[in-house]
């Protein structure tokens, strides 16, 4: 499974998925790309998009994208949380 970790998430989190191919948004060269365009890019290459951006579902029409989106809920975007 190919996973993409949003740039607002702690990149240390990517090391926890040893059985999956995990990339970060900056590794893909997509840092700074807005959510709508980012999801369009992601759906072409990844199966799952992981973020801590709780507003994503309010800002984007997620069903229009052919990618699973996981929104992690934690007190902050730090790996420890």
MODELLER restraints for C-alpha pairs under 7 A, 6 or more apart:
rsr = mdl.restraints
at = mdl.atoms
rsr.add(forms.Gaussian(group=physical.xy_distance, feature=features.Distance(at['CA:1:A'], at['CA:20:A']), mean=5.36, stdev=0.5))
rsr.add(forms.Gaussian(group=physical.xy_distance, feature=features.Distance(at['CA:1:A'], at['CA:21:A']), mean=6.20, stdev=0.5))
rsr.add(forms.Gaussian(group=physical.xy_distance, feature=features.Distance(at['CA:1:A'], at['CA:47:A']), mean=6.35, stdev=0.5))
rsr.add(forms.Gaussian(group=physical.xy_distance, feature=features.Distance(at['CA:2:A'], at['CA:20:A']), mean=6.21, stdev=0.5))
rsr.add(forms.Gaussian(group=physical.xy_distance, feature=features.Distance(at['CA:2:A'], at['CA:21:A']), mean=4.82, stdev=0.5))
rsr.add(forms.Gaussian(group=physical.xy_distance, feature=features.Distance(at['CA:2:A'], at['CA:22:A']), mean=6.02, stdev=0.5))
rsr.add(forms.Gaussian(group=physical.xy_distance, feature=features.Distance(at['CA:2:A'], at['CA:46:A']), mean=4.95, stdev=0.5))
rsr.add(forms.Gaussian(group=physical.xy_distance, feature=features.Distance(at['CA:2:A'], at['CA:47:A']), mean=5.28, stdev=0.5))
rsr.add(forms.Gaussian(group=physical.xy_distance, feature=features.Distance(at['CA:2:A'], at['CA:48:A']), mean=6.57, stdev=0.5))
rsr.add(forms.Gaussian(group=physical.xy_distance, feature=features.Distance(at['CA:3:A'], at['CA:21:A']), mean=6.05, stdev=0.5))
rsr.add(forms.Gaussian(group=physical.xy_distance, feature=features.Distance(at['CA:3:A'], at['CA:22:A']), mean=4.69, stdev=0.5))
rsr.add(forms.Gaussian(group=physical.xy_distance, feature=features.Distance(at['CA:3:A'], at['CA:23:A']), mean=6.36, stdev=0.5))
rsr.add(forms.Gaussian(group=physical.xy_distance, feature=features.Distance(at['CA:3:A'], at['CA:46:A']), mean=5.80, stdev=0.5))
rsr.add(forms.Gaussian(group=physical.xy_distance, feature=features.Distance(at['CA:3:A'], at['CA:47:A']), mean=6.04, stdev=0.5))
rsr.add(forms.Gaussian(group=physical.xy_distance, feature=features.Distance(at['CA:3:A'], at['CA:48:A']), mean=4.86, stdev=0.5))
rsr.add(forms.Gaussian(group=physical.xy_distance, feature=features.Distance(at['CA:3:A'], at['CA:49:A']), mean=6.01, stdev=0.5))
rsr.add(forms.Gaussian(group=physical.xy_distance, feature=features.Distance(at['CA:4:A'], at['CA:22:A']), mean=5.84, stdev=0.5))
rsr.add(forms.Gaussian(group=physical.xy_distance, feature=features.Distance(at['CA:4:A'], at['CA:23:A']), mean=5.08, stdev=0.5))
rsr.add(forms.Gaussian(group=physical.xy_distance, feature=features.Distance(at['CA:4:A'], at['CA:24:A']), mean=5.50, stdev=0.5))
rsr.add(forms.Gaussian(group=physical.xy_distance, feature=features.Distance(at['CA:4:A'], at['CA:25:A']), mean=6.64, stdev=0.5))
rsr.add(forms.Gaussian(group=physical.xy_distance, feature=features.Distance(at['CA:4:A'], at['CA:46:A']), mean=6.51, stdev=0.5))
rsr.add(forms.Gaussian(group=physical.xy_distance, feature=features.Distance(at['CA:4:A'], at['CA:48:A']), mean=6.20, stdev=0.5))
rsr.add(forms.Gaussian(group=physical.xy_distance, feature=features.Distance(at['CA:4:A'], at['CA:49:A']), mean=4.84, stdev=0.5))
rsr.add(forms.Gaussian(group=physical.xy_distance, feature=features.Distance(at['CA:4:A'], at['CA:50:A']), mean=6.08, stdev=0.5))
rsr.add(forms.Gaussian(group=physical.xy_distance, feature=features.Distance(at['CA:5:A'], at['CA:23:A']), mean=6.19, stdev=0.5))
rsr.add(forms.Gaussian(group=physical.xy_distance, feature=features.Distance(at['CA:5:A'], at['CA:24:A']), mean=4.56, stdev=0.5))
rsr.add(forms.Gaussian(group=physical.xy_distance, feature=features.Distance(at['CA:5:A'], at['CA:25:A']), mean=6.11, stdev=0.5))
rsr.add(forms.Gaussian(group=physical.xy_distance, feature=features.Distance(at['CA:5:A'], at['CA:49:A']), mean=6.10, stdev=0.5))
rsr.add(forms.Gaussian(group=physical.xy_distance, feature=features.Distance(at['CA:5:A'], at['CA:50:A']), mean=4.90, stdev=0.5))
rsr.add(forms.Gaussian(group=physical.xy_distance, feature=features.Distance(at['CA:5:A'], at['CA:51:A']), mean=6.23, stdev=0.5))
rsr.add(forms.Gaussian(group=physical.xy_distance, feature=features.Distance(at['CA:6:A'], at['CA:24:A']), mean=6.14, stdev=0.5))
rsr.add(forms.Gaussian(group=physical.xy_distance, feature=features.Distance(at['CA:6:A'], at['CA:25:A']), mean=5.45, stdev=0.5))
rsr.add(forms.Gaussian(group=physical.xy_distance, feature=features.Distance(at['CA:6:A'], at['CA:50:A']), mean=5.99, stdev=0.5))
rsr.add(forms.Gaussian(group=physical.xy_distance, feature=features.Distance(at['CA:6:A'], at['CA:51:A']), mean=5.04, stdev=0.5))
rsr.add(forms.Gaussian(group=physical.xy_distance, feature=features.Distance(at['CA:7:A'], at['CA:24:A']), mean=6.55, stdev=0.5))
rsr.add(forms.Gaussian(group=physical.xy_distance, feature=features.Distance(at['CA:7:A'], at['CA:25:A']), mean=5.39, stdev=0.5))
rsr.add(forms.Gaussian(group=physical.xy_distance, feature=features.Distance(at['CA:7:A'], at['CA:26:A']), mean=6.49, stdev=0.5))
rsr.add(forms.Gaussian(group=physical.xy_distance, feature=features.Distance(at['CA:7:A'], at['CA:31:A']), mean=6.75, stdev=0.5))
rsr.add(forms.Gaussian(group=physical.xy_distance, feature=features.Distance(at['CA:8:A'], at['CA:51:A']), mean=6.99, stdev=0.5))
rsr.add(forms.Gaussian(group=physical.xy_distance, feature=features.Distance(at['CA:8:A'], at['CA:52:A']), mean=6.82, stdev=0.5))
rsr.add(forms.Gaussian(group=physical.xy_distance, feature=features.Distance(at['CA:9:A'], at['CA:51:A']), mean=6.03, stdev=0.5))
rsr.add(forms.Gaussian(group=physical.xy_distance, feature=features.Distance(at['CA:9:A'], at['CA:52:A']), mean=5.97, stdev=0.5))
rsr.add(forms.Gaussian(group=physical.xy_distance, feature=features.Distance(at['CA:9:A'], at['CA:77:A']), mean=5.43, stdev=0.5))
rsr.add(forms.Gaussian(group=physical.xy_distance, feature=features.Distance(at['CA:10:A'], at['CA:77:A']), mean=6.05, stdev=0.5))
rsr.add(forms.Gaussian(group=physical.xy_distance, feature=features.Distance(at['CA:10:A'], at['CA:78:A']), mean=5.65, stdev=0.5))
rsr.add(forms.Gaussian(group=physical.xy_distance, feature=features.Distance(at['CA:10:A'], at['CA:79:A']), mean=5.55, stdev=0.5))
rsr.add(forms.Gaussian(group=physical.xy_distance, feature=features.Distance(at['CA:11:A'], at['CA:24:A']), mean=6.89, stdev=0.5))
rsr.add(forms.Gaussian(group=physical.xy_distance, feature=features.Distance(at['CA:12:A'], at['CA:79:A']), mean=6.38, stdev=0.5))
rsr.add(forms.Gaussian(group=physical.xy_distance, feature=features.Distance(at['CA:13:A'], at['CA:79:A']), mean=6.14, stdev=0.5))
rsr.add(forms.Gaussian(group=physical.xy_distance, feature=features.Distance(at['CA:14:A'], at['CA:22:A']), mean=6.04, stdev=0.5))
rsr.add(forms.Gaussian(group=physical.xy_distance, feature=features.Distance(at['CA:25:A'], at['CA:31:A']), mean=5.77, stdev=0.5))
rsr.add(forms.Gaussian(group=physical.xy_distance, feature=features.Distance(at['CA:36:A'], at['CA:60:A']), mean=6.63, stdev=0.5))
rsr.add(forms.Gaussian(group=physical.xy_distance, feature=features.Distance(at['CA:39:A'], at['CA:65:A']), mean=6.90, stdev=0.5))
rsr.add(forms.Gaussian(group=physical.xy_distance, feature=features.Distance(at['CA:40:A'], at['CA:65:A']), mean=6.79, stdev=0.5))
rsr.add(forms.Gaussian(group=physical.xy_distance, feature=features.Distance(at['CA:43:A'], at['CA:65:A']), mean=6.60, stdev=0.5))
rsr.add(forms.Gaussian(group=physical.xy_distance, feature=features.Distance(at['CA:43:A'], at['CA:66:A']), mean=5.65, stdev=0.5))
rsr.add(forms.Gaussian(group=physical.xy_distance, feature=features.Distance(at['CA:43:A'], at['CA:67:A']), mean=5.12, stdev=0.5))
rsr.add(forms.Gaussian(group=physical.xy_distance, feature=features.Distance(at['CA:47:A'], at['CA:67:A']), mean=5.45, stdev=0.5))
rsr.add(forms.Gaussian(group=physical.xy_distance, feature=features.Distance(at['CA:47:A'], at['CA:68:A']), mean=6.29, stdev=0.5))
rsr.add(forms.Gaussian(group=physical.xy_distance, feature=features.Distance(at['CA:48:A'], at['CA:67:A']), mean=5.65, stdev=0.5))
rsr.add(forms.Gaussian(group=physical.xy_distance, feature=features.Distance(at['CA:48:A'], at['CA:68:A']), mean=4.65, stdev=0.5))
rsr.add(forms.Gaussian(group=physical.xy_distance, feature=features.Distance(at['CA:48:A'], at['CA:69:A']), mean=5.74, stdev=0.5))
rsr.add(forms.Gaussian(group=physical.xy_distance, feature=features.Distance(at['CA:49:A'], at['CA:67:A']), mean=6.94, stdev=0.5))
rsr.add(forms.Gaussian(group=physical.xy_distance, feature=features.Distance(at['CA:49:A'], at['CA:68:A']), mean=6.18, stdev=0.5))
rsr.add(forms.Gaussian(group=physical.xy_distance, feature=features.Distance(at['CA:49:A'], at['CA:69:A']), mean=4.81, stdev=0.5))
rsr.add(forms.Gaussian(group=physical.xy_distance, feature=features.Distance(at['CA:49:A'], at['CA:70:A']), mean=6.20, stdev=0.5))
rsr.add(forms.Gaussian(group=physical.xy_distance, feature=features.Distance(at['CA:50:A'], at['CA:69:A']), mean=5.98, stdev=0.5))
rsr.add(forms.Gaussian(group=physical.xy_distance, feature=features.Distance(at['CA:50:A'], at['CA:70:A']), mean=4.82, stdev=0.5))
rsr.add(forms.Gaussian(group=physical.xy_distance, feature=features.Distance(at['CA:50:A'], at['CA:71:A']), mean=6.07, stdev=0.5))
rsr.add(forms.Gaussian(group=physical.xy_distance, feature=features.Distance(at['CA:51:A'], at['CA:70:A']), mean=6.34, stdev=0.5))
rsr.add(forms.Gaussian(group=physical.xy_distance, feature=features.Distance(at['CA:51:A'], at['CA:71:A']), mean=5.06, stdev=0.5))
rsr.add(forms.Gaussian(group=physical.xy_distance, feature=features.Distance(at['CA:51:A'], at['CA:72:A']), mean=6.15, stdev=0.5))
rsr.add(forms.Gaussian(group=physical.xy_distance, feature=features.Distance(at['CA:52:A'], at['CA:71:A']), mean=5.30, stdev=0.5))
rsr.add(forms.Gaussian(group=physical.xy_distance, feature=features.Distance(at['CA:52:A'], at['CA:72:A']), mean=4.88, stdev=0.5))
rsr.add(forms.Gaussian(group=physical.xy_distance, feature=features.Distance(at['CA:52:A'], at['CA:73:A']), mean=6.33, stdev=0.5))
rsr.add(forms.Gaussian(group=physical.xy_distance, feature=features.Distance(at['CA:52:A'], at['CA:77:A']), mean=6.39, stdev=0.5))
rsr.add(forms.Gaussian(group=physical.xy_distance, feature=features.Distance(at['CA:53:A'], at['CA:71:A']), mean=6.57, stdev=0.5))
rsr.add(forms.Gaussian(group=physical.xy_distance, feature=features.Distance(at['CA:54:A'], at['CA:71:A']), mean=6.38, stdev=0.5))
rsr.add(forms.Gaussian(group=physical.xy_distance, feature=features.Distance(at['CA:74:A'], at['CA:81:A']), mean=5.91, stdev=0.5))
rsr.add(forms.Gaussian(group=physical.xy_distance, feature=features.Distance(at['CA:75:A'], at['CA:81:A']), mean=6.33, stdev=0.5))
